[in-house]
């Protein structure tokens, strides 16, 4: 019994002595970062135009004109005009460009069709837009303000009823 008590005391002393000599380590982490200016572009529905079908407040939105024709009813917010051989439908669309951490006074906004359209004519903000090259919509855009750039499609009277019209318009805002 004495041996058992001595072994127990010896084991307890060993645990206490190893705790008294606990090992530690220290380290230092240096953290760095560099702030860079940035701009953001989002699309918003304009009160006078067709409400964006999806993506309002984001940089990927959808404008759906619905059924369009040279004569007869068009959706609310669609403006239509006709010539002797074509009709044009357009809708106001707001583009909002915001900046952070930038001394840029304004921005340049350009647009380009995503794919060629051999039949219809497209414009944004009154500026012809094709897939061949970017078109400048404004060279002095105002930050943090919705800017109205109506999207228009001119359709020939020879286009068959039921023809679907679809394309993308790629916008690029560049800080000046």
C-alpha positions in Angstrom: 0.0 0.0 0.0 2.9 2.3 0.8 4.4 1.6 -2.6 1.1 2.6 -4.3 0.9 5.8 -2.3 4.5 6.6 -3.2 3.9 5.9 -6.9 0.8 8.1 -6.8 2.7 11.0 -5.1 5.6 10.6 -7.6 3.2 10.7 -10.6 1.5 13.8 -9.2 4.8 15.5 -8.8 5.8 14.7 -12.3 2.7 16.3 -13.7 3.1 19.4 -11.6 6.8 19.7 -12.6 6.0 19.3 -16.4 3.2 21.9 -16.1 5.7 24.3 -14.4 8.0 24.0 -17.4 5.3 24.6 -20.2 6.7 25.7 -23.5 5.5 28.8 -25.3 6.2 30.4 -28.7 5.5 33.9 -30.0 5.1 35.4 -33.5 4.4 38.6 -35.3 2.3 39.0 -38.5 2.8 42.1 -40.5 -0.3 43.0 -42.5 -0.3 45.4 -45.6 -2.9 46.5 -48.1 -3.1 49.1 -50.8 -6.4 50.9 -51.5 -7.2 51.3 -55.2 -10.0 53.4 -56.7 -12.9 51.6 -58.3 -16.1 52.3 -60.2 -19.4 50.3 -60.4 -22.0 50.3 -63.1 -25.7 49.3 -62.5 -28.9 49.5 -64.5 -32.1 50.9 -63.0 -35.6 51.2 -64.4 -36.5 54.7 -65.5 -40.0 55.9 -64.4 -40.8 56.9 -68.0 -39.7 53.6 -69.6 -40.4 49.9 -69.4 -39.5 48.4 -66.0 -36.5 46.2 -66.3 -37.7 42.6 -66.4 -34.8 41.4 -64.1 -31.6 42.7 -62.7 -32.5 46.2 -61.7 -29.8 47.6 -59.4 -27.2 45.2 -60.8 -24.8 45.2 -63.8 -26.7 42.4 -65.6 -30.3 43.4 -66.4 -33.0 42.5 -68.9 -35.2 45.0 -70.9 -38.2 43.2 -72.3 -40.2 45.3 -74.8 -42.8 42.6 -75.2 -44.8 42.5 -78.4 -43.9 45.4 -80.7 -45.5 46.5 -84.0 -45.7 49.5 -86.3 -49.3 50.1 -85.5 -51.6 49.2 -82.6 -51.0 49.1 -78.9 -47.5 48.9 -77.3 -46.6 48.3 -73.7 -46.5 51.1 -71.2 -43.2 52.9 -71.3 -42.5 52.0 -74.9 -42.2 55.0 -77.3 -42.8 54.2 -81.0 -42.2 56.2 -84.2 -42.6 55.1 -87.8 -41.2 56.1 -91.2 -42.4 54.9 -94.7 -40.4 51.6 -94.3 -39.5 51.1 -90.6 -40.8 51.5 -87.1 -38.7 52.3 -84.0 -39.4 51.2 -80.4 -37.5 52.7 -77.5 -37.5 52.7 -73.8 -35.7 54.9 -71.2 -33.1 52.9 -69.2 -31.1 54.5 -66.4 -27.4 53.8 -66.0 -25.8 54.6 -62.6 -22.0 54.7 -62.3 -20.6 55.2 -58.8 -17.0 55.6 -57.6 -15.0 55.0 -54.5 -11.5 56.0 -53.4 -11.0 57.9 -56.7 -10.2 61.4 -57.7 -11.8 60.9 -61.1 -14.1 63.9 -61.9 -16.3 61.9 -64.4 -16.4 58.9 -66.6 -16.7 57.8 -70.2 -19.5 55.4 -71.1 -19.4 53.3 -74.2 -21.7 50.6 -75.6 -21.4 47.8 -78.1 -23.8 45.1 -79.4 -22.9 41.6 -78.3 -23.7 40.1 -81.8 -24.2 41.4 -85.3 -27.8 42.3 -86.4 -28.1 42.4 -90.1 -31.8 43.3 -90.0 -32.4 45.8 -87.3 -30.7 49.0 -86.3 -29.9 49.7 -82.6 -29.1 52.9 -80.7 -28.5 53.8 -77.1 -29.0 57.4 -75.9 -29.4 58.4 -79.6 -26.0 57.0 -80.6 -25.9 54.1 -83.1 -24.6 50.9 -81.6 -23.2 47.9 -83.5 -21.1 44.9 -82.7 -18.1 46.2 -84.8 -16.8 48.7 -82.2 -17.7 50.5 -79.0 -19.7 53.7 -79.4 -19.2 56.6 -77.0 -22.5 57.5 -75.2 -20.9 60.2 -73.1 -17.4 61.4 -72.4 -18.3 63.2 -69.2 -20.8 61.1 -67.2 -21.7 62.3 -63.7 -21.1 59.8 -60.9 -23.8 58.7 -58.4 -26.7 59.9 -60.6 -29.0 57.9 -62.8 -28.4 58.9 -66.4 -31.1 58.1 -68.9 -29.8 56.3 -72.0 -32.9 55.1 -74.0 -32.5 51.9 -75.9 -34.0 51.9 -79.4 -34.5 49.2 -82.0 -35.5 50.1 -85.6 -37.3 47.3 -87.3 -38.0 47.1 -91.1 -41.7 46.6 -92.2 -40.4 43.6 -94.1 -39.8 41.7 -90.9 -42.1 38.7 -90.6 -44.7 38.6 -87.8 -43.5 36.4 -84.9 -39.9 37.2 -85.5 -38.0 37.4 -82.1 -35.5 40.1 -81.7 -32.8 39.6 -79.1 -29.3 40.9 -78.5 -27.1 42.1 -75.7 -25.6 45.5 -75.2 -22.2 45.6 -73.4 -21.6 48.8 -71.5 -18.1 50.0 -70.4 -17.6 52.8 -68.0 -14.1 54.2 -67.7 -13.0 56.7 -65.1 -11.5 59.9 -66.6 
